[in-house]
Amino acid sequence: MAEERQDELEKLHSQILESISASMVRYEKMREKQLSGIELKPGCRLSQINAEANGLFVDRILALFDSAKDSLDACMRLLAMHRASRSPELILLRSSLESSSYMIWLLSLPRIEDQVFSSLRLIKEETKNVEDALRKRGGDLPAPAPVITETLEWIDHRLEELRPGKSDSKMVPKSKVVENGDKYYRKDGRERANDTGEAAWRVCSAVAHGNITVFYATAGNNASSHSNYNCERMLWETTARDAILASAFTPAVENIEYCMDLYERSAISPMPNRSTEKHSC
């Protein structure tokens, strides 16, 4: 009985490892893709958004895309080292899911005003965080450059133009952005299990915050009390770790693919009729 159970576990673990390998191969096929080489068609939606954001929108989108890919690249390198711990990989996948979800969300908002406002609000929050860190840390870090102040002043002015009285509104929480990424992914006719990306992000976030009980829940519930308990428990723990990794790796790769598709579409799609755009916050 114990041997049969061990065989089942090993078979399950093998299937999970195959899933991880498949995601790695899928990502390798597109990892050299550079969005910066895609030329914007004159009058396209993306060029209009970028113009209204003083050239900051495309820069932000490209930075998010590179960040998502860099995190996946680092995850791939760790996996190639056959490390026993999966915590670093999951933390990197969390970062990739966040960056790609922000990009999906910004590119998928139906109104150009919403895209400009949301992207500027995100840039403002990130820039202020850098400015505050430089002022508080001191030491060897440089003082905030005048360009930071000038950028923040321009962003505040533009935000006020877009939505009077809303220039100091808070950025949408990361959890909501990741949730929106799933929503837009499915809305665009792509297959994805309910809340796949969000669920993966939440598990990865738990690990990033030091909660490793997610690795042991399955092991504790399924390990039997026979003489091979320790061996079986270890296999369950390893299987649970890799199962969580596989469940996070797949949506991270899917998001990268979707980001490329959205960007390419926005780079060629014609400027919409502003009066027919639907409002969305």
C-alpha positions as CSV (number, residue, x, y, z in Angstrom):
1,M,0.0,0.0,0.0
2,A,2.8,2.4,0.9
3,E,4.7,1.6,-2.3
4,E,1.6,2.2,-4.4
5,R,1.0,5.6,-2.6
6,Q,4.7,6.5,-3.2
7,D,4.3,5.6,-6.9
8,E,1.2,7.8,-7.2
9,L,3.0,10.7,-5.6
10,E,6.0,10.3,-7.8
11,K,3.8,10.2,-10.9
12,L,2.0,13.3,-9.8
13,H,5.2,15.1,-9.1
14,S,6.5,14.1,-12.6
15,Q,3.4,15.6,-14.2
16,I,3.9,18.8,-12.3
17,L,7.5,19.1,-13.4
18,E,6.4,18.5,-17.0
19,S,4.0,21.4,-16.6
20,I,6.8,23.7,-15.3
21,S,9.0,22.6,-18.2
22,A,6.2,23.3,-20.7
23,S,5.8,26.8,-19.3
24,M,9.6,27.4,-19.6
25,V,9.7,26.3,-23.2
26,R,6.6,28.5,-24.0
27,Y,8.4,31.5,-22.4
28,E,11.7,30.8,-24.2
29,K,9.9,31.1,-27.6
30,M,9.0,34.7,-26.9
31,R,11.6,36.0,-24.4
32,E,13.6,37.8,-27.1
33,K,10.6,39.8,-28.2
34,Q,11.3,43.5,-27.7
35,L,8.2,45.8,-27.8
36,S,10.5,48.9,-28.2
37,G,11.1,47.8,-31.8
38,I,7.4,48.0,-32.7
39,E,6.7,51.1,-34.7
40,L,3.6,53.1,-33.8
41,K,1.3,53.6,-36.7
42,P,0.5,57.4,-37.2
43,G,-2.8,58.2,-35.5
44,C,-3.0,55.0,-33.6
45,R,-4.5,54.8,-30.1
46,L,-1.1,54.2,-28.4
47,S,0.5,57.3,-29.9
48,Q,-2.5,59.4,-28.9
49,I,-2.3,58.2,-25.3
50,N,1.4,58.8,-25.2
51,A,1.0,62.3,-26.6
52,E,-1.5,63.2,-23.9
53,A,0.8,61.8,-21.2
54,N,3.7,63.9,-22.5
55,G,5.5,60.8,-23.7
56,L,5.4,59.0,-20.4
57,F,2.8,56.4,-21.2
58,V,4.8,54.3,-23.6
59,D,7.9,54.6,-21.4
60,R,6.0,53.2,-18.5
61,I,4.4,50.4,-20.5
62,L,7.8,49.3,-21.9
63,A,9.3,49.5,-18.4
64,L,6.5,47.3,-17.0
65,F,7.0,44.8,-19.8
66,D,10.8,44.6,-19.3
67,S,10.3,44.2,-15.5
68,A,7.9,41.3,-16.0
69,K,10.3,39.6,-18.4
70,D,13.4,40.3,-16.1
71,S,11.6,38.6,-13.2
72,L,10.8,35.6,-15.3
73,D,14.3,35.4,-16.7
74,A,15.7,35.4,-13.1
75,C,13.1,32.7,-12.2
76,M,14.3,30.6,-15.1
77,R,17.9,30.9,-14.0
78,L,17.0,29.7,-10.5
79,L,15.1,26.8,-11.8
80,A,18.1,25.8,-13.9
81,M,20.1,25.6,-10.7
82,H,17.8,22.9,-9.4
83,R,17.4,24.6,-6.0
84,A,15.4,22.8,-3.4
85,S,13.6,26.0,-2.1
86,R,10.9,27.4,-4.3
87,S,10.5,30.7,-2.3
88,P,12.8,32.8,-4.4
89,E,11.1,31.6,-7.6
90,L,7.6,32.4,-6.3
91,I,8.7,35.9,-5.2
92,L,10.0,36.5,-8.7
93,L,6.8,35.2,-10.2
94,R,4.8,37.6,-7.9
95,S,6.8,40.5,-9.3
96,S,6.3,39.4,-12.9
97,L,2.5,39.0,-12.3
98,E,2.3,42.5,-10.8
99,S,4.2,44.2,-13.6
100,S,2.3,42.4,-16.4
101,S,-1.1,43.0,-14.7
102,Y,-0.4,46.7,-14.5
103,M,0.4,46.7,-18.2
104,I,-2.7,44.7,-19.1
105,W,-4.9,47.0,-17.0
106,L,-3.5,50.2,-18.4
107,L,-3.7,49.0,-22.0
108,S,-7.2,47.6,-21.6
109,L,-9.0,50.6,-20.0
110,P,-11.7,51.6,-22.6
111,R,-11.3,55.4,-22.4
112,I,-8.1,57.2,-23.4
113,E,-8.6,59.6,-20.5
114,D,-8.7,56.7,-18.1
115,Q,-5.5,55.3,-19.6
116,V,-3.7,58.6,-19.3
117,F,-5.0,59.4,-15.8
118,S,-4.2,55.9,-14.4
119,S,-0.8,55.8,-15.9
120,L,0.1,59.2,-14.6
121,R,-1.2,58.4,-11.2
122,L,0.9,55.3,-11.1
123,I,4.0,57.2,-12.3
124,K,3.3,59.9,-9.7
125,E,3.1,57.4,-6.8
126,E,6.3,55.6,-7.9
127,T,8.2,58.8,-8.3
128,K,7.1,60.2,-5.0
129,N,8.2,57.0,-3.3
130,V,11.7,57.5,-4.9
131,E,11.7,61.1,-3.9
132,D,10.8,60.3,-0.3
133,A,13.4,57.6,-0.1
134,L,16.1,59.9,-1.3
135,R,15.2,62.6,1.1
136,K,15.0,60.3,4.1
137,R,17.9,58.1,3.4
138,G,20.6,60.6,2.6
139,G,24.1,59.2,3.0
140,D,25.6,58.1,-0.3
141,L,22.3,58.3,-2.1
142,P,21.9,61.4,-4.4
143,A,19.5,64.1,-3.5
144,P,16.3,64.2,-5.6
145,A,17.1,65.8,-8.9
146,P,15.1,68.8,-10.1
147,V,13.6,66.7,-12.9
148,I,11.7,64.7,-10.3
149,T,10.1,67.9,-8.9
150,E,9.3,69.1,-12.4
151,T,7.8,65.8,-13.4
152,L,5.6,65.7,-10.4
153,E,4.4,69.2,-10.9
154,W,3.5,68.5,-14.5
155,I,1.7,65.3,-13.6
156,D,-0.3,67.1,-10.9
157,H,-1.3,69.7,-13.4
158,R,-2.3,67.1,-16.0
159,L,-4.2,65.0,-13.5
160,E,-6.1,68.1,-12.4
161,E,-7.0,68.9,-16.0
162,L,-8.3,65.3,-16.6
163,R,-10.3,65.1,-13.3
164,P,-10.5,68.2,-11.2
165,G,-10.0,67.5,-7.5
166,K,-8.7,64.0,-8.1
167,S,-5.0,64.6,-8.6
168,D,-4.2,63.3,-5.1
169,S,-6.4,60.2,-5.4
170,K,-4.8,56.9,-4.4
171,M,-3.5,54.4,-6.8
172,V,-5.6,51.2,-7.3
173,P,-4.4,48.5,-5.0
174,K,-2.1,45.8,-6.4
175,S,-4.6,43.1,-5.6
176,K,-7.3,44.9,-7.6
177,V,-4.9,45.5,-10.6
178,V,-4.1,41.8,-10.7
179,E,-7.8,40.9,-10.5
180,N,-8.5,43.3,-13.3
181,G,-5.7,41.7,-15.3
182,D,-7.6,38.4,-15.1
183,K,-10.9,40.1,-15.9
184,Y,-9.6,41.7,-19.1
185,Y,-7.8,38.5,-20.1
186,R,-11.0,36.5,-20.0
187,K,-13.1,39.3,-21.4
188,D,-10.8,39.2,-24.5
189,G,-11.9,35.7,-25.2
190,R,-8.9,33.9,-23.8
191,E,-9.2,30.8,-21.7
192,R,-8.2,31.1,-18.1
193,A,-9.5,29.4,-14.9
194,N,-11.4,31.8,-12.6
195,D,-8.9,34.1,-10.8
196,T,-5.9,32.1,-11.9
197,G,-3.5,35.0,-12.0
198,E,-5.0,36.6,-8.8
199,A,-4.9,33.3,-6.9
200,A,-1.3,32.7,-8.0
201,W,-0.3,36.2,-7.0
202,R,-1.9,35.9,-3.5
203,V,0.0,32.6,-2.8
204,C,3.2,34.2,-4.1
205,S,2.6,37.2,-1.9
206,A,2.1,35.0,1.1
207,V,5.5,33.4,0.5
208,A,7.1,36.8,-0.1
209,H,5.8,37.9,3.3
210,G,7.4,34.9,5.0
211,N,4.4,32.6,5.2
212,I,5.7,29.2,4.1
213,T,2.8,27.2,5.5
214,V,1.4,27.0,2.0
215,F,4.2,24.5,1.2
216,Y,3.2,22.2,4.1
217,A,-0.6,22.2,4.1
218,T,-0.9,19.5,1.5
219,A,1.9,17.5,3.1
220,G,0.4,17.6,6.6
221,N,-3.0,16.6,5.4
222,N,-2.0,13.7,3.1
223,A,1.0,12.1,4.7
224,S,0.1,8.8,6.4
225,S,1.3,7.4,9.6
226,H,3.0,4.2,8.3
227,S,6.7,3.5,8.7
228,N,7.6,5.5,5.5
229,Y,5.9,8.7,6.9
230,N,9.0,10.9,6.8
231,C,9.9,9.9,3.3
232,E,6.3,10.4,2.1
233,R,6.0,13.7,3.9
234,M,9.1,14.9,2.2
235,L,7.8,13.9,-1.2
236,W,4.5,15.6,-0.4
237,E,6.3,18.8,0.6
238,T,8.3,18.8,-2.6
239,T,5.2,18.0,-4.7
240,A,3.3,20.8,-3.0
241,R,6.1,23.3,-3.6
242,D,6.4,22.5,-7.3
243,A,2.6,22.4,-7.7
244,I,2.4,26.0,-6.4
245,L,5.2,27.0,-8.7
246,A,3.6,25.5,-11.7
247,S,0.3,27.2,-10.9
248,A,2.0,30.6,-10.8
249,F,4.3,30.1,-13.7
250,T,1.6,29.5,-16.3
251,P,-0.4,32.7,-15.7
252,A,2.9,34.7,-15.6
253,V,3.8,33.4,-19.1
254,E,0.2,33.9,-20.3
255,N,0.3,37.5,-19.1
256,I,3.5,38.2,-21.0
257,E,2.0,36.8,-24.2
258,Y,-1.2,38.9,-23.7
259,C,0.9,42.1,-23.0
260,M,2.6,41.7,-26.3
261,D,-0.7,41.2,-28.1
262,L,-2.3,44.2,-26.5
263,Y,0.7,46.5,-27.2
264,E,0.8,45.4,-30.9
265,R,-2.9,46.0,-31.3
266,S,-2.7,49.4,-29.6
267,A,0.2,50.3,-31.9
268,I,-1.8,49.8,-35.1
269,S,-5.4,50.4,-34.0
270,P,-6.9,53.7,-35.2
271,M,-7.8,56.6,-32.9
272,P,-11.3,55.9,-31.6
273,N,-14.2,58.4,-31.6
274,R,-13.9,60.0,-28.2
275,S,-17.7,60.4,-27.9
276,T,-18.3,56.7,-28.2
277,E,-15.8,55.5,-25.6
278,K,-17.1,53.9,-22.4
279,H,-16.1,55.3,-19.1
280,S,-14.3,53.0,-16.7
281,C,-12.4,53.8,-13.5
